[in-house]
Amino acid sequence: MWATIHAPPRVDGAFIQDRHLPTTSPAAPLIGVIDGDPSVLKSLGRLLRASGLRVVSFPSTEQFLQTHPSWSLNCLVLDVHFEGMSGFDLEAYLADAGVHFPIVFITAHDDAATRERVEGKGYAFLRKPFEESALLDAIKRVMAAAAQRPQR
């Protein structure tokens, strides 16, 4: 059985890929995925759904911002590099607005400064390509760490 999320299927012409969520596991965490590569969005969505998680995908940080108030995310998988607002810019914007999600930053560009910046804030960092198990472990790790922190 499937339920349709009551959100518009298109946001400024971009298709929100995962409108249909299983109703058999309403307590399953909802994971947001933001990546500019359509094949990455599709493959990560499939992986996370196959692992029993609910997923909503966005092709840009701006499109996420246009719809994020309607989502109660448990975790965000976020690419670092975008044209326009970067993953770091989005994280800072959300923090300034008092919105805090556990985040797994993903990137094809690995450098020590980026890794230190991400891990220094208590987020996870994965370099593309990564193993499926590494992503699932990172999501569990940041969600568990966030649950241990006092509410902001």
C-alpha positions in Angstrom: 0.0 0.0 0.0 1.3 3.5 -0.9 0.4 7.0 0.1 1.0 10.1 -1.8 2.7 12.9 0.0 0.5 16.0 -0.1 3.1 18.2 -1.6 3.2 19.5 -5.2 5.0 16.9 -7.4 6.8 19.7 -9.2 8.7 22.6 -7.7 9.6 25.2 -10.3 9.7 22.5 -12.9 11.8 20.0 -10.9 10.3 16.6 -10.2 10.3 15.5 -6.6 11.2 11.9 -7.3 9.9 10.2 -4.2 6.4 11.4 -3.8 5.1 7.9 -2.9 6.1 6.6 0.5 5.2 3.2 1.9 2.5 3.4 4.5 3.6 0.1 6.1 6.4 1.9 8.1 5.2 5.3 9.1 7.9 5.5 11.8 10.7 5.0 9.4 13.1 7.9 9.3 12.6 10.4 6.5 15.9 11.2 4.7 16.3 14.2 2.5 18.8 13.8 -0.4 20.1 16.9 -2.3 22.4 16.3 -5.2 22.7 18.0 -8.6 23.3 14.7 -10.4 20.0 13.0 -11.4 21.6 9.5 -11.4 23.0 10.0 -7.9 19.6 11.2 -6.7 17.9 8.1 -8.2 20.5 5.6 -7.0 20.6 7.0 -3.4 16.8 7.1 -3.3 16.6 3.4 -4.3 19.3 2.4 -1.8 17.7 4.2 1.1 14.2 3.0 0.3 15.5 -0.6 0.0 17.0 -0.1 3.5 13.5 0.7 4.9 13.9 4.5 5.0 11.6 7.1 3.5 13.2 9.5 1.0 12.5 12.8 -0.6 15.0 14.1 -3.2 15.9 17.5 -4.5 18.2 18.5 -7.4 19.3 21.7 -5.8 19.6 23.5 -2.4 17.3 26.2 -3.7 14.6 23.8 -4.5 14.9 22.2 -1.1 14.5 25.6 0.5 11.3 26.2 -1.5 9.7 23.1 0.1 11.6 22.2 3.3 9.0 23.7 5.7 6.6 20.9 4.7 9.1 18.1 5.6 10.0 16.8 8.9 13.4 15.3 8.0 15.3 13.0 10.3 18.6 13.4 8.3 19.9 15.2 5.2 22.3 13.7 2.7 23.8 16.8 1.1 26.3 17.3 -1.7 28.9 20.0 -0.9 29.2 21.6 -4.4 26.4 23.3 -6.3 26.2 26.3 -8.5 24.6 29.0 -6.5 24.0 28.0 -2.9 26.5 25.3 -1.8 25.8 22.6 0.7 27.8 24.6 3.3 25.7 27.7 2.5 22.5 25.7 3.0 23.7 24.3 6.3 24.6 27.8 7.5 21.3 29.2 6.3 19.3 26.5 8.1 21.4 26.9 11.3 20.8 30.7 11.3 17.0 29.9 10.9 17.2 27.5 13.9 16.6 24.5 11.7 19.0 21.6 12.5 19.2 18.3 10.7 21.8 15.6 11.1 23.7 15.9 7.9 25.9 13.5 5.8 27.9 15.6 3.4 28.9 13.9 0.2 31.4 15.1 -2.4 33.6 14.0 -5.2 36.3 16.4 -4.0 38.1 15.2 -0.9 40.4 17.6 0.8 41.4 17.8 4.5 40.0 21.3 5.1 36.5 20.2 3.9 36.6 17.0 5.9 37.7 18.9 9.0 35.0 21.5 8.5 32.3 18.9 8.2 33.4 16.6 11.0 34.2 19.6 13.3 30.4 20.4 13.3 29.5 16.8 14.1 28.4 15.8 10.6 29.5 12.9 8.5 31.7 13.2 5.4 31.8 10.8 2.5 33.8 11.0 -0.7 32.1 9.8 -3.9 32.0 7.1 -4.9 31.3 5.4 -1.5 30.1 2.0 -0.4 26.4 1.7 0.2 27.1 0.5 3.8 29.3 3.6 4.4 26.3 5.8 3.7 23.9 3.8 5.8 26.4 3.7 8.6 27.0 7.5 8.4 23.2 8.2 8.5 22.8 6.0 11.6 25.8 7.7 13.2 24.7 11.3 12.7 21.1 10.5 13.7 22.3 8.8 16.9 24.7 11.6 17.7 21.9 14.2 17.2 19.6 12.2 19.5 22.2 12.5 22.2 22.6 16.2 21.9 20.4 18.6 24.0 17.7 20.2 22.0 18.7 23.5 20.4 
